Amino acid sequence: MTNRLQELRVVNKEQQRVLADLLGLSVVDYCKRELGYTRVTLEEAHKLAVHWGLTIEEIFFADEIPFNEVAFCVNSP
């Protein structure tokens, strides 16, 4: 799983400090989340989703294949 935190921050012309403050983190701790060194909590993910007007899935699961697009294989006897 990858996240789009850096992409969304840059597109929205925000500094890491703004998002760190939103989440109640230091800039260093926010940066660790942006780079994927530390996992984002569900509460933090929700705050970011509300902040950007996106769903959690759009931020953190953009690279995943939607369930309805997965092909299932059944072994024949």
C-alpha positions, -999 to +999 in steps of 0.1 A: +000+000+000+013+034-009-001+067+001-006+100-018+002+123+010+032+141-006+014+143-040-017+158-024+003+182-003+022+195-033-009+198-055-026+217-028+005+239-022+006+231+015+037+229+037+044+199+059+039+221+089+002+227+080-005+190+079+016+182+109-004+208+129-037+194+116-027+159+129-011+172+161+024+159+151+058+174+147+070+180+112+095+151+116+067+127+126+045+139+097+073+135+073+078+099+084+041+092+076+045+109+042+075+088+033+058+056+046+083+050+075+054+052+100+018+041+095-010+067+095-036+060+121-073+057+112-080+089+130-052+107+111-064+093+078-099+105+086-086+141+094-067+142+061-096+129+041-119+156+055-092+182+050-088+174+013-125+164+007-114+129-004-121+094+009-095+074+028-094+050-001-085+077-025-056+087-004-042+054+008-055+027-017-052+045-050-029+018-063-051-011-054-073-029-079-110-023-072-127-055-060-152-055-089-123-056-114-106-086-099-110-118-120-116-150-101-102-183-113-119-215-105-100-248-108-118-273-130-120-308-117 
